[in-house]
């Protein structure tokens, strides 16, 4: 690797470390801020549901059709609120999982959890346009890794895949075990990468996206993170789409002195 | 309210909406008295001056005057037997758990909380206090009986001396 490229890579890594630290703080703050009012709304809705049931019971003694009709509406509204609050709480939980604030260190985790969290976060970007196909193997063991960093890799590759699909299409996420490695493939039905660019996609600063869309750092960071995990990441492409294959060793998948 | 027979719970959270929500829940579905504070300092003051009977204390973690761990540590000095519960939306669980171990909390409830869980935590906490009180009473009883026995023993010895 040239000196210039090493410097660029170091720079990319520094910027990323900074960004992740800032994001972590932001998410921690937001999670706390949201959980308090969310807790109140969630609890109030539960109280209303209980109250509706009580009133309904009392009405059995002195039936009043209009009151019962109103209670039916209230009950429906409460159920609807419950679904809505559950959705918000799930999103907050996923944000926390993604940043893995409480686990900034090496952890033995099921990579499928990270992939699921990332997909949930991307849902609004994909909805209606892109179908997600998951083919997760049950043979895949838990691996020791930095989960927040691996999630970042999944996020980067999945966002790229979504951007490569112009109108509608499909992204297939597969996992399987290959001897001593865990493999994850992410295949899109997008426009593909021109042959002349394929060798440069992991270079820091290389981008074909417009100004303000890409920094050209995303895949170089992915490369660095996977390298730190003693794994490999490679791309196969044609005009029918692109597949990224990530390979991670099962045993001691981390450099012991990294970071 | 029948202040005298129902247990009293002290709740401290700088957010009025949390106090209001838990107050409503306990009013509709439990027989507890609730004393609620938005200020931990005011709560401590009332413990000192008004000698309020409190059977369980629930506190938020992040508050402007002092954090929940500090508050509950002060409560522990004043009322060592009363179970202390931390109610928190704090995201950094690892540090929270460390702090919890230092203060000896009874329970840790995460926001957004589940009313049924909260009710269970309160009920079990109060039960623990009741059991502790009963245990103290039994110990006193045993000590009294032991004293009486030793008196009898002395009497017997005197007779045979």
Interface residues (C-beta under 8 A of the other chain):
Chain A: X27 X28 X31 X32 X33 X34 X35 X36 X37 X38 X39 X40 X41 X42 X43 X44 X46 X47 X50 X51 X54 X85 X89 X96 X101 X102
Chain B: X15 X17 X18 X20 X21 X22 X24 X25 X28 X29 X62 X89 X90 X91 X92 X93 X94 X110 X111 X112 X113 X114 X115
